Amino acid sequence: MFKEFDLSNLENSKELLEKFLDENRKKIDELLRIEDKTYKNFVLPFQEIGESINDFLTPIFHIDSVKNSEITTKVYEECIPVISKYETDISQNENIYSALVDIQSKEKNTLNNIQNKVLENEIRDFKLSGCHLENDKKKRLEEISLRLSELSHKFSQNLLNATNAFEMIIDNFEDVKEIPASDLELAKFEEEGVTKYKFTLQMPSYLAYITYGTSREKREEIYKAYCTRAPENGKIIEELLSLKDEKVKILGFDSYAQYSLATKMASKEEDVIKFLEELGHKAKNRAKEELEEIKEIALKDGITDFKSFDMSYYSEKLKMAQYDFDEEYFRPYFEQQSVLDGFFDFLHQMFNVKFTKVNTPAWDEKVKVYDLSEDGKTIARIYIDLEARKDKRGGAWMNNWHSHYKTSNGEIKLPTAYIVCNFPQSTNETPSLLRHSDVVTLFHEMGHALHHLLSKIEEPFVSGISGVAWDTVEFPSQFLEYFSYDKDVLKLFAKHYITKEVLDDESIDKIIKAKNFQSSLATLRQVEFALFDFKLYQKLYRSEEEIQDLLDSIRNEFAVMIPPKYNKFQNGFSHIFSGGYAAGYYSYKWAEVLSADAFYMFIDSGNIFNKELGIKYKETILSQGGSYDMDKLFFNFAQREPSVDSLLKIDGIIS
């Protein structure tokens, strides 16, 4: 029913991949020899070939992110040129393109909407890959694609290496006295009979010191190390931008931003800029007030020259003063397994989906695997890898492995996915105790996973998250996040890991009230990132200096706190330089309009556990995958267009 995760032959991946792709080429040649090509005898098996590549490659690329080593990096780098060449060959194969166009013209009126969507997407993507171009231009596109893949991986690897290279050793307890006991325990070590504390740039460790570290000097040391990581990425960015610009010019676009929008819900560059600037301007005045509140707290410590490395520390103190809210107080109530069990209970109540733990191989002993079922019928599998490790890439993400679809011989294939986070580690003495912000992250990534795993679409190219426009793919993840702030939802799992006492109403109210703490500052931060990303791709910026000037100009208009000159945020902006968000980071805010509006429907219904509405959401949004454009699916769910005011209200920016 499900393929097991098995990389026992990892070192031979390149040879196995070459053999596998050669077999696929033969299968495609056989398809092309069919005289009377139809959707059934050509498009269906063509999709299955594409799906088989995901099946083969996903674990190989995934392991490099979650169990990084010299071997995984070597294998990744060996496989990249092989798959890049194959994908380029296929995407520029005029015979496949012509066959698809021919099938569309002959069968458009007899195919269903979903089948037509597959054809529309494929024909569009063949055009975007340069299938219609002369051979010399195709050859150049192939070279560019390979180099872009290599550079993206190098960017990510540089960042991981720099993250792992830094250690800050502290032997003075006065410098760590405010750090929560659980974080301090992880940092503590003995050397020559002296107790010392080690802090790294791994996110849980970095956050512990930048948020609670007493020494201002040490806070600057770790902040500076974090925001100056991988300076060599500056030159990689220059080359990435140059190649992407060359690529889209060959394809006939004025800019990479214009090219990016060809596959998104937003259709005009000016619409994206206008949307982001409107959000930024509406949030800025309140953000200035939020910053002044932090500075007032810092002033009590005699800090008259408030700096970026003071933000987290004094924000935490302000949060305590305003809401008596201390993230650390809640951690004993958010034990990892308790959170998962309660979360699964909630998802069963809302969407009629049950999670059952299964014993099957994974890449680390702490990975948990669950089968999903509806009314007793198994429908999907999920791998959940939550704890930080030195060999794991930072951040949190969902990775789809298999899609739900129907094969050409009528067999239903079931979907699988991975969720990866970097939460505090468990030890022999202490389980993994999460912050509420970690709980929010878990809900977010599960939103992505459910979008993929609950698909009922039978065409793999538009099933689950496949075929979903990039600027709406965050909708289901952000939508699920909102429930992590609901009192009744939290009571399902907020239980003290020792006493089993449920978190009291007063404490939960603090979490809810603190939700919009500094929401305007957070909005401005996202606007800054998104505008930098989008404008960076509207024209060619050739040098590190030009790129910095662009970032500075955006900060001058929207940021209320300008970081120090040494801050090179862009060198760590992996979302757009080694992820899929180039000229698309605005998607987070764009999709948030949909998610906030959808969540308001549950609020307005008077019942957060509105199962009827939950099932409707599952059936009209989640189960439909990428089979229809999201604006249409949203209208089917809400029976109206989304409103940006819902987002501003839910963030407390307007009332």
N, C-alpha and C positions, 0 to 999 in steps of 0.2 A: 504493500500500500504506500509506504514512504521509503525513499532511498536513505540509507544510513550515511552519516557523515564519516567519511573514510579518506584520510590522506596518507595512508601507509606507504604509498608509492610517490610521495611528493617530489622527490629529487629527480624523477624521470618525467616530470610533467610536460616539459617542452616536447620531448619525443612523442609522448602519448597524445599531446594536443595536435602536433603536426599530422599524425596518423588519423586522428579523429576528424580534423578539418579536411583532409584529403578525401575521406569517405563522404563527408558532407558535400564536397564539390562534385563528386560523382553522382550523388543523389540529385543535386540541382541540375546537372547535365541531363540526367534521365528525365527530369520534369520538363526541361526545355525541349526535349525531343518529342513530347506529346504533340500530336498534330492539332487536335481540337481541345485547346486548353479551356478549362472552366474553373470556377471558384472551388468546386469540390475536388477536382483532380490535380489542381495546381496550387491554389492559394492555401488550402488547408495543410497539405504536406509541407509547403514552404514555411509556414508558421511553425510547424512541429520541428523542423530543422533548426530554426532560430531558437526555439525553446530548449532544444537539446544542448545548445552551446551554453546557455545560462546554467543548465544542470551541471555541465562539466567544469566550467570556469569559476563559478561563484565561490566554491569552497577554496580554490587555489588563491584567488585574490583576497578573499575574506581572511584567511589565516595570516596573511602578511600584516593585517591591521590588528589582529587580536592576540597573536603569538609571534610577534616580530623577532626575526633572528637573521643571521647571515644567510642561512639556507632559504628562508622564505623570501628575502629580498632578492637573492640570486635567481630563484625560480620565477618570481614576479617579473624581474627585468628580462629574463629569457623568454617569457611567454608574451610580453607586451608586443614586440615586433611581429610575432607570429600571428596573433589575433588581429592586430592593427592591419596587417597586410590582407588578411582574409576579409575583414569587414569592409575595407576599402574596395577590394576586388568585387565583392557582392554588391555594395552600394553603388558602384559605378558600372555594373553589368547592364548594358543597354537591352540585352535580350530579356532579362527579367523585367526591367522597366516596361518594355514594349508589351510583354505578355500581360502585365497588370493593367496597363492602359486599355488593351484590347478587351480583356475580361470585363473591365468596368463599362466600356461602351456597349458591350453585348448584353450584359446581365444586370445592369443597374436597376432596371424596373422589376426584376424578378428576385433580387437579393433583398434580405431584410435590412433594416437601418444599421444594425451592428456590423453586418458584413460589408456594407457600403462604407462604414466608418473605417474599417480595416484598410480597405482599398484607398480611400482618400488619404489616410495617414501615410501609407506606404508610398503612394505616388508622390505626395508632397516631400517625403524624406529622401526619395531617390533624386528629386530635383535639387533639394538642398545639399546633396552630397556631390553634385556636379556630374550626374550621369549623362547629361545632354552635351557635355563639353568635349573639346578636342582632346586627343590622347596626351599631348604634352601637358595640358592643364590638369588632366586627371592624374598624371604621374606626379606632378607637383603637389596636388592635394594629398596623395598617398604619402609622400615624404613628410608633409606638414602634420598629418594625422599621427604618424609614428612619433615624430619629434615632440608633439604636444603631449602624448601619452607618457613619454619618457620624462619630460620636464615636470609634469604634474606629480608623478611618483617621486621624483627627486625633491620637489618642494616639500612634500609630505614627510619624506625620510629625513631631510635636513631638520625639519621641525621636531620630529621625534628624537633625533640624535641630540639636538640642543636641549630639549626638555630633560633627557636622561643625563646629560653631562653636568648639570648644575646641582651642587649641594651647599646648603648654608648650615654650618655647624654652630650651635650656641651652647656655651657652658655656664652661662649666668642665668640662674632661675628667674631673676628680676625681669629678664627680657621675654620670658614665656609665661609669666604668672597668670595672665588672663586667658590663656588658651584652654579650651575645654579639656577635661580629663581624658576623654576618649581619643581626641586628636593628639594630646600630649603623650599618651601611652604608645601610640603608633610611631611618634617621633623619637621616643627615648631610647638611648643605648648606653652601654657602659664602656669606658675606655680607660685602661690603667687605673681602675678603681674610682674614676670620676664619672658622674652622671652627666651625659650630654644629650642634645636634641638636634636631630637632623631634619631639615625642611628642604623639599625639592620643588620642582615646577610641575610635578604631577598635580592635577587640579585639586583633589582633596587636601593635599599638603599645602599647596600654594594658598588656597582659600583660608585655611586655618591661620596662617601667619598674617596675611594681608588684612584679615578681618579682626583678629584678636591679638596680634603681636604688639606687645607694649612698647618695644624700642622703635622709635621713629626712624632711626638710622638703619635698622635691620629691615624695616618695612620698605624703605627705599631700595635697599640692596636687592631684595627678592623681586620687587616691582620692576626695577631696572633690568634685572636678569630676564624676567618674563617678557617684557616688551621690546627687548633687543635681541631676542632669539633669532638664530639663523640669518645673519646679515647677508650671507651669500644668496639668499632667496631674492634679494633686490635685483640681481642680474638675471635670475631666472624669470622674474616678472617682466623685465624688459623684453626678453626673447619670447615669452608667452604672448605678450600683447602684440608684438610685431608679427608673429606667425598667425595669430587669430585674425589680425587685420588683413594680412595677405590672403588668407583663406577666403574670407567673406568677399573681398574685392574680386577674386577669381569667380566667385559664385554670383556676382552681380549686385551685391549689396553695398550701400554707402558706408556702413559701419557694422561692427559686431553686435551692437545693441539692436539695430534694425533686423539683423539676421536672427537674433535671439527671440524677438517678438513673433517671428513667423510661426512658432509652435506654441504660443501662449494665448491666454484669454485676453490680456491687454493687447490692443491692436496698434496703438500709436505711442511713439516715444514721448510725445508731449503729455499724453494722459498719465504716464508713469511719473514723470517729473512733477506735474501739477498735483497729483495725488500725494506724493511724498512731501512736497513743499507745503501743501495745505496742512498736513498732519504736523509738520515741524513748526510752522508758524502758530498753530493753535495750541501747541504744547509748550512753547518757549517761555511765555511769561510765568506760567506756573512752575516750570523747571527752574527759573531764576530764583523763585521763592523757596523752592525745595533746597537749592544749593545754599542759600543764605541761612536756612535752618541748620544745615550741617556745620557751616562755618561758625555759627554762634556756639555750638557745642564745643568745637575745637578751641574757640577763644577762651573758654573756661580753663583749658590746659595751657594757655599762653601761646597758642599757635596763631600768629598774626600773618604768617606767609603760607597759607593753606595750599597744599599740593595734591596732585593726583593720587599719590600713594597714601594720602590721608583719607581718601573718600570712603573706602570700605570700612575702615576702623571707626571713623566718627559717624558714619551712617548707621552702623550697628548700635552705637551708643544712643543715637537719636531714636532709633527704633525702640530701644529699651525704654527711653524716656517717654516717648509718645504713646506706645502701646503696651509697655512692659513685656515686649516680645523678644524672646531670646531663642534663636534657632536651636541652640544646644539643649534647652530645657525639654524640647519636644522629641529629641532623638531617641531616648529610651522607649518612647511610645510608637516609634516607626521602625521596629525591627523588620528587617528585610522580608522574611518569610511571612510574617503576620500581615505586612502590607500586601504582598502578593495574594495571599489567601482571601483577604477582604476585598481586594480589587477584583479578583475573579468572581466573588460573590456578587458584587455590584454589576459586573458585565453580564452575569447570568440573569440577574433581575431585569436589566435594561434591554438586553438584546437576545435573551434566550440562548446564550452560548455558554457551554460548560467547559472548564479546563481540567484535564486529568493528567497528573504527572506520569511520565513513562520513563523506563530505564533503557536508554539507548546511547550509543557512543556520541561524544562531543569533543571539543578541542581543549577543554579544561575541566578539571574535576568539579569546579564550582558552577559550571553551566547547568541550568535546569531546563528540562525539555517537557513540553506539555502537548497533548493532543486536544484539539477543540472539537466539540460535538454539538449538534442541534437535535433535540428530541431523541437522544440515544444513538444518533448516526454520526460517525467520525467524519469531519469535513476538512481538517487542516492540522498542521503541526507548527509549533513555535519553539525556538531555542532562545533562552534568556540568559545573558551574560552580563551581570550587573556590577561586579567589583573591579576597582582599579588594580592594574598590574603594571610592572615596569615595562613589560614587553607589549603593552597594549596602547594603541593610538588614543590620544585624549578625546574628550567629547562624548557625544551620545548619538546613536543612529539606528535606523532600521534598515536591514538588507534583505531584499526578497531573493529567494532561491528558486522555488518552483511556482508556477502559476496554476490557477484552476482553469481547466479547459477540457474540451471533448476532442478526442483523437479522431482521425479520419476513419478509424474502424469502430467508432462509437463508444470507446472507453473513456470514463471520466477520470482525469488526473487531478490529484488534490494538491493544494498549495502549501508551501513551507516558507518560513521567514526567520530571520534572526533579529533580536533586540540586543544592542550593546550599549552599556553605560559605564561610567567610572565612579561608582559610589564608594564610600568608605569600606575598607576591607574588614572581613571577619578574622578573628584570631581564635586560638584554642580557648582563650578565656572569655572573649566578647564576640557576640554575633555582629553582623553588619547593621549598624544603627544609622538610619537615613535622616537627613534634614528634610523639612517639608519641601524645600526647593528640589530635592532629589525625587520626592514623591511626584511633584509636578512634571519633572522630566520623564519619569516612568509612564505616567498617563499620556504624555505627548507621544512618546515612541510607540506605545501600544495603539494609539490612534492611527498611526501610519500602518502598523502591522495589521490591524483589523480591516483597514481599507483594502489591504492586499488579500488577507486570508478569508474574508467573508464574501468574496466575489462569487457570483453565480454565472458569470459570462463564459460562454463556451469557446470563444476565440482568444487564443493566448496573447495576441498582440494588443488587445484592449481589455484584458482581464486584470483585476487587481489594480496596482498602480501603473501598469503598462498602458501607455497611451494617454495618461492623465496630464493635462497641461501643467507645466512646472509652476506656474504662478497660482495654481489652485491645489497643488498636492499637499500643502500644509493645512488645508481646511479641516480634514478629519482629526489631525493630531492636535491642533489648537482647540478645536471644539471639545475634545475629551479632557483637555487640561482644566477647563473651567469647573468640571465636576470635582476636581481635587481640592476645591475650596468650599465644598458644600458640607454642612454639618452632619447630615444624615449619612452621607457617603463616608466621611472621615471616621464616624463612629463604628463603621464596619471593620476597621483595622487599626485604629489608633489605640493600642493597648500596651501598657507597660510590659516590657519583655520579662520582667521578674515577677511583679505582683499580679499581672494580667488585668490591672485596673484600666477601665476605659477612660480616655482623656475627657476631662470635665467640660461642660458647656462654656464656662468662662474662658478656659484656655483656647478652645476651638474658636470662640468669638474673636480672640486676639489674632489668630491666623487669618480669619476672614477680613477683619478690619485692616490688618497690615498688608492685605493683598495689593492695594493700590499705593502703598508706600513708595514714594519717588517714582510713580508711574510716568510722570511727565519727563523726568530725566531718562528713564528707560526708553520711552518713545523717541526722544531726541537722539539717543544713542543708535537706535535701529534706523532712524531716518538718515543719520550721518553715514552709517555703513552702506545703506541702500543707495543713497545718492552718489557716494564715492564709487561704488561698484558700477552703477548705470552710466554715470558721466565718463568714467574711465574707458568705457567701451563705445562711447559716442564718437570719439575721434582717436587718432593714434597718439599716445603719449610715449615718447621715445626714450626718456631717461628717468633714472630714479629721482632726479631733482624735479622734473616736470610732474611726476606722479605725486611727490610730496607737496608740491605747490597746489595741485588740485585738491588734495586732502585738506590742506591748510585753508583753502578758500571756502570749502564747505563748512569746516569747523568755525571759521570766522563768522559765517552767517547763522549757524544753528547751534553750535556747542556753547554751553554756558561755562564750561570748565575746559580750558585749553591745556592739553597734556604737555609735558616737557619736550624739548627739541629732540632728545635722544629716543623718544618713543617712536618705534617703527612698526606700528600696528600692522601695516600692509604686509610685512614679511611673514606674518603668521595668519593671514586671512585665508585659511585653507578652503573655506566654503567656495570661494570664487577662483582660487588658483590651483586647487587639487581636488575640488568637489565639482558638483554640477551646477553651481549657482552663478556662473559668469553672466553678467547683465541680467541677473534674475534674483538677486538677493531681496529686491523689493517684494518678492513673492510672499515673504513672511507676513508683511503688513497687508498686502493685497488680499491674501487668503483669510487674514484675521477678521476682515469685515464680514466675510461669509460665516466664520465660526462664531463670532460674537452674536450675529443676528440669529443664527440657528439656536444658540443657547438661550437667547431671550425668549424663544418660543416655549421652552420648558419652564422658564421663570413665569411667563405670562399665563401658562396653563395652571399655575398654582401647585404643581407637583413635580419636583425634580425627578422622582422615580416614575415618571409618566411612561409606563411600558408601551402603551398604544403609540405614543409619539416616538419612543425609542425604536420600536419595530418598524415604524414608517421611515425613520431615518436610515435604519439598516437596509430596508428594501429599496428606497429611492436614491440613496447616496452610496452606501458602502457596497452593496451587492452589485452595483452597476459598473464599478471600476472605471475604465476610460472609454466605455462604449458610447457615451454621449458627452458633449461639452458640459463642463460643470455649471455654467450659468443656466443651462436648461434643466439639469438635475436639481439645482437649488430651487428653481421656480417650481418644479414638480413637488418638492418637499414643502416649501413655504407658501406657495401660491402667490408670490409677490417677488419684486426685485429686492436685493439686499440694500441696507442703509448704512452708510459710514457712521451715522450718529450712534448706532448700537455699540460700535467699538469705542468711540469717545466716551460714551456713558459708562460702559463696563470697566474702562480704565480710570474712571473718575475725573476725566479731563473736562467734560461738560456734565451738567446735571439734567 
